[in-house]
Amino acid sequence: MFGLIGKMRAQPGRREALIALLLDSSGEMPGCLSYVIAGDEQDEDAIWITEVWESEESHKASLSLPRVRAAIEEARPLIAGFETHIRTVPMGGTGLPHASRGS
């Protein structure tokens, strides 16, 4: 499995619009096991996105889906920047299959 955890900053006052766009565009992505969008409790413009994919390749392939590409273009004016980007190796958990170490 392949995972990403990222912190995105919305333009001031645009976080809810950005979250809505992300939620609307994140359905049915082949290879995506989990895609969670959360608002930061202490920062009204920050969004945390936690992703789990079957593989890094399935994540990369999702970026070429027409729906995802259109959402990226629509989201650009709402995004102020990206602050944190962490790659992870998910080992399993609620709703996820168990991974073999090193998979």
N, C-alpha and C positions, 0 to 999 in steps of 0.2 A: 504494500500500500504506500501511497504518497500523500503527504499532508502539507498544508500551508496555513499559516496564521498571519493575518495582516491587519494593520491599523491604517484606516483611510480617514482623511480629514475632508469634510464637506465644506463648501463655501458657507460663510456665516448665515445661519438661518435656513439652510437648504438641506439639512440632514434628513428630515422626514421624506422629502421628495426623492432624495438619493436612495434611501432605504426602500421606498416603494418601487422604484425602478429596478433595483437589484433583486427584490423579491419577485417581481413580475417576470423577470428575464431568466430566473435560475431554475425553471422547471425542466425536466427531462434532458439531462446532459449525460450521454452515454459514459459509463465508467465512474460517475459521481456517486459516492456512497453517502456523503453528508455535506451540506452547504448551509452553514449557520451564520446569520447576520445579526449582530447585536449592537445596540446603542451603548456607548460608554456612559456609565452613571455619573461620572464626575466632569465630563467634558461634553458640552451640548453639541459640538460639531464633529465628534469622533465616532467612528464606526469600526467594529471589529468583525472580521470575516474569518471563519474557520472552515477549512475545506478538507475533505478526505476523498481521495480518488483511488481507483483500483491500481493505477500506475501513473507515473509522470507523463507517459505518452498519452493517456486518456485525457489528462488535464490539458496538455498542449493541443490536442485535437479539438477540444471544446472551444478553443479560441477562434477556430475557423467556422463554427456554426453561424449561419446567417443571423439567427436571433441574438446570439451573444455579440457578434460584431456590431449589430444595430444598437444594442444596449450600450456598448462601450462608447459609441459615437454620441448617443443621446446623453450619457452620463458625464462626458468630459466637462461641460460648462458648470456642472454641479460639484465637481471635485476640486478641492484646494490643493491636495497633495497626498502623498503616501509616507507614513512615518516609520512603520515597522513591517518587515517581511521576513518571516521565519519559515524555513523548510523543516518538516518533521517526518518521522517514520512511525505512523500509527501502528500500535500493537494490538488493537482491538478495543472493545468497549461496548456499551449499550447500543444496540443497533448495528454494530460492525462485526464482521467476521474476525476471528483471531488470526493474527499474522505470525508466520514463522520468523524468528529473529533473522535479520539480514535480508528479508524479502523486500 
